[in-house]
């Protein structure tokens, strides 16, 4: 969810009147993913450029698929 803000998804759902399907996963909202999402949001208050820094760090690591163009 680092690429698209949740608010943008909500707006698209409303604009296109898409059906909302309830998530039946027992881990919905209590997963490590949710915890990290909340952490990034909290850190974003003090460090507004946190997402840019995280993406930059991922691009500098030799992780397949995360390189910048030409990298």
Secondary structure, DSSP 8 states (H G I E B T S, - for coil): --SS-HHHHHHHHHHHT--------TTTTSSHHHHHHHHHHHHHHH-TTHHHHHHHHHHHS--TT---TT-
